[in-house]
Amino acid sequence: MGIGLLFPGQASQFPGMGKDLHDAYSVARRTFEEASEALSLDMAALCFRGTEEELRMTENTQPAIFTVSVAAFRVLAAETGVRPACAAGHSLGEYSALVSAGALPLRDAVRVLRSRGKYMQEAVPVGEGAMAAILGLSPSQVEEACRAGASMGIVSPANFNGGGQIVISGEAKAVAAACEAAKAAGAKRALPLAVSAPFHCALMRPAANRLAPELRAIPQGPFAFPVVANVTADPYGAGDVVADALIRQITAPVRWEESVIAMRAAGADAFLEVGPGKVLSGLLRRIEKDAATAVFCGPADLDAVRGLTA
């Protein structure tokens, strides 16, 4: 059975995440130590004893989820010998997938994610941007609602999550106007999201410009298994420059539903969410209702994982 790995993005964090992994496995402890040394920041202290407020700070959230996710993958590989058919990560989770596949070094990736979070937060003053989840409309209907909201400012689709869920992002007034247009078009719900910045839209251009030289300075290695890119919903090809896709990813929508479909085409018969939370497993059930799934972020999850990979 081909296994597709899913690596989570923001909103999957919680205080104490990764502690069971850290306490039980030396390979996880080494991963936390490697990330801590790269950042001159105690990642174990942040993940295990950081408050919800501290973990919600984007420049903390991104390296923290990444560290736990890569630690989980390394434990998984050591304990089960899993050979993935492919992988994908949601937004920052793409970095976790790329490091796990060997395409990027951990130390460089965690440093860039710290910068990525900082630059994204600084790109738009707090309160001026917003995001909202639109439920029950097609992509074309959501795009039309965004065009209606654009009279109030920048707004566009940010995450095509699948199962009738599309997240929009932009200036607060424009997002509110697009939500009203979506409701008028028959959306089941239009829910404002509690986020610190409007991710994956044109307002993030300053963050992309600042991060570009840091991303281009990272050495790129060979892929141990295919990784599907957010911006193309296709696996990276042999000649692709990872940095270019990750720069585009900051302002472009996450094409998650298409990415999952591409993973099925690449040989994934079952899916394993690697890292904190179960957000992607929930989305997967809306996209591929019959696909077998499991999550892995601690020793207690190993039996279910072995059942999936057997």
ABEGO torsion letter per residue (X at the ends): XBBBBBBBBBGABBBGBGAAAAAABAAAAAAAAAAAAAAGBBAAAAAAABBAAAAABAAAAAAAAAAAAAAAAAAAAAAAGBBBABBBBBEAAAAAAAAAAGABBAAAAAAAAAAAAAAAAAABBBGABBBBBBBGBBAAAAAAAAAAAAAAEBBBBABBAEGGBBBBBEBAAAAAAAAAAAAAAGBABBBBBBBABBBGBAAAAAAAAAAAAAAAABBBBBBABBBBBAAAGBBBBAABBAAAAAAAAAABBBBAAAAAAAAAAAGBABBBBBEBEAAAAAAAAAABAABBBBBBABAAAAAAAAAAAX
